[in-house]
Amino acid sequence: MKMYKIPITGNEWQGDLSLPYQVLVQFYYAYNNKDMDIMNQNWYQSEEIAMNNPLVGVKRGWEEIKKFYKNNFNCKAKVYMEFHDYTIDETKEMFYTIGRERGYFQLGKTKNRINIHTSRIFKRIDSTWKQVYHHSSIDNPELLKRYRTAILGR
């Protein structure tokens, strides 16, 4: 298992989406640019997928997950994340990655640094990688409360 130290920001070349690294670049590009079209390409459009997020808990199926991203992209806060200190483990049919996200969320003039533990699973579907599962957690309860307020308004 190899640990990657250079962060993925989404600004990297997205080139060959048959490579796990490139699919991760695609995800962070979509997230940081609030690009729902690219996010749609990254996730598998199925009721079989799931996400466990500290803001909204467990969401199942693309419609619930898509709603989360749409709400996140339309909130008043500015959010930026990059993926670092991660591993990628690949088989013929799937790959998973475990690492950390770091970044910030900003509402008005207040900019909060944030660190998140995250894992993602991608499955090979019709010769392309599609995200089928995401889990993230935030250790700091006060920071989680501020993040939830900035993104969800509660």
N, C-alpha and C positions, 0 to 999 in steps of 0.2 A: 504494500500500500504506500503510495507516495503522497506526501503532504505538499500542497501548493501554497506558496506564500504570497505570490503576486496577486493582488485583488482583481476581481472581475467587476467592472463598473457599468458595463453595457456600452461603453464607447469603443470597445475593441472591434476589430473586423469580424463580421458575422459569417463570412464565407461558407464553409462546408458544414451544413447542418446535420450531416451524418456523424459528426464528431461530438461527443458529450460536452466538451468544453464550449464549443460554438453554440450549442443549445442553451447552455447557462448564460452565455453572453446575450443571446436573444431574449431570455427572460428578464435580465437586469436592464437591458435596453427598453423593453416594454414597460417595466415597472417605473424606471426613473424618468421616462418620457411620457408616462400616462397614455400609452398607445394600446388601446383595447384591441385593435386589429391584430397586432403582433402577439398580444397576450392570448387571443383566440387561437393563433397558430401554435403557440407553445403548449397549451393544455389539450388533453384528449377530451373531445366533446361527448361525454358519456355520463350516465348515472353511476358508473362503477368507481369514479374517482372520489378522492376525499382530501380535505385540508383541515388541520388542527391549528388554529391561530389564536394567540392570546387575546386578541381584540374581540373575536366573535365566537370562539369555541370551535366545535366540529361542524364542518359544512360538508355535505355529500352531494355529488352530482354537479355537472358543469353549471347548471342554472343558478344554484346557490353560490358557488364559487365566483362566477361571473358577476353576480350582484355585489359581492364583497369588493371586487376590484373596481367596479363602476363607482360604488360609493366612495372608495378610497381615492380614486382619481378625481372625483368631483368635490372632495372636501376642501375647506378653506386653507388647510395646512399645506405647506410645501414639505415634501418628504424625499429623501435621497438615501439609497442603500447601496453598499457594495459587499461582495462576498469575498471572504479571505480565510486563511488557515483552514483549507478544505481538502478533502480527499474525494477521489472519484473511483468507484469500483464498478467494473463493466463486465457483463456477460453478453452472449449473443442476443438475448431478448430484452435485457434491461440494464440500466445503470442506476446507481444511487450515489448521492453526494451528501457528505456531512461536514458542516463547517460553521462559520460565524458570519453574521452580517454586522456591519457597522455603518453608521451614517448619522442622520439628524432628521428631526422634524421641527418645523418652524411655523408658528402661528403669530402673526404680527411681527414684533421685533424680538420675541423670545425664541432663541434657537437652542434646542435640547439635543445633546449628543445621545445616541442610543446604540446598544449592543444587543444582539439577538443570537441565540443558538438556533440553527436551522438544519433541516434535512429535507431532501427531495428525492423522489423516485420517478424515473422515466422508463417507459416501456416502448419497445420497437413495434410500431403499428404501421403496416403498409410501407415498410422500408424507411420510416422516419421516426425520430424520437418524439414522444409526447409525454408531458408531465401527467402523472396519475396520482401523486400524493405529495403533500407538503406538510411539514410540522415545524413550528417555531415556538420558542419560549423566551421570556424576558425574566431575568432573576430579580430585578429591582422593582418591588411592588409600587413604590412612589412614582418611579419613571413610567411604569406600565399605566398607572392611573392618569398621568399627564398625557401620555401617548393616546390612550383611549379617548380622552376628552378632546384632544386636537383632531383626531380622525373621525370619531363618531359623534362628537358634540355632547357626550355624556360621561 
